[in-house]
Amino acid sequence: MKILVFGLGALGTVYSCLLKNSGHYVAGVDQQSVIDDIKVHGVRVTGIWGEHEARLDWLATSVAEIPDRDFDLIILSVKAYETAGVAEKLQSLITPDTYLMLAQNGYGNFEAAARYINAGNIILGRVIFGSETIASGNSRVTVIADDVILGSPLNIISSEVLEEMARLFSEAGIPTRYSDEIMKYVWGKIIYNSALNPLGAILEVSYGKLAEIPETRQLMDRIIEEIFDVLSALDQPALWPDATAYKEAFYGQMIPSTRDHHASMLQDIQRGRRTEIDALNGAVVRLGEQLDIDTPVNRVISTLLRARESCS
């Protein structure tokens, strides 16, 4: 299969390296400094999935530099706030047989990409393994909570296509499966990230520490409850029947398995980068406003995180 990975950060490096080593043609796009380093050192993955190295077939800093126009799959692994702009640039590479997989955090990525690309060509991925950037093109996989889930939010891509994509990724070493209820999984990750990432970034503590402190636990409870209020108003089913059931799983299963993990949002702030708060708690606030649902704790957390960004 001919694959383009747009964004060779922590996640894009994992996908590009493992897919290349699985026998696929893989091209990559990123900024000049990243591409320069990868041309010299290649891409490398370490951590819980073992050690892997690869040389990609083509490297570029823009879509215009890519000679091939017949990709089977494009994996978009940039930040959520970049989705619309990159999707607009990728239009020229999308044929009727090209699929675009969105592998980002947060709410609204599908809608942003669908402004420029036919929804029937867009696969939404719920990625829930953790990876961190060691250096350009060098990622360490630190944790996996579940398989990657692939799906079509409108259920307009055949199950055969999605199952084949899941098989392709699994054979490359990235456990993946297909679901016709992808938004349940996407919202599951949004709830998890919204409860943990901003507080972890603001206070600079691990997920486990957030659960131990009564005050942060109370804030996380309210974040979760507000999101379930929004989901109820949206008539969007979740994997859990209500906030109480989610919190039982959150504190009893999810946090213990990642208790020492630090939020990627903290890494963004430490490196002076913009965070994805607007696709997480900020998106919850916007949806709440549209639905006349009050989300005061998500609003305050969003405001505090933006202030923390400004201080870095």
Buried (B, 14 or more C-beta within 10 A) or exposed (E): BBBBBBBBBBBBBBBBBBBBBBEBBBBBBBEEEBBBBBEEBBBBBBBEBEEBBBEBBBBBBEBEEBEEEEBBBBBBBBBBBBBBEBBBBBEEBBEEEBBBBBBBBBBBBBEBBBEBBBBEBBBBBBBBBBBBBBEBBBBBBBBBBBBBBBBBBBEEBEEEBBBEBBEBBBBBBBEBBBBEEBBBBBBBBBBBBBBBBBBBBBBEBBBEBBBEBEEBBEBBBBBBBBBBBBBBBBEEEBEBEEBEEBBEBBBEEBBEEBBEBBBBBBBBBEEEEEBBBBBBBBBBBBBBEEEEBEBEBBBBBBBBBBEBBEEE
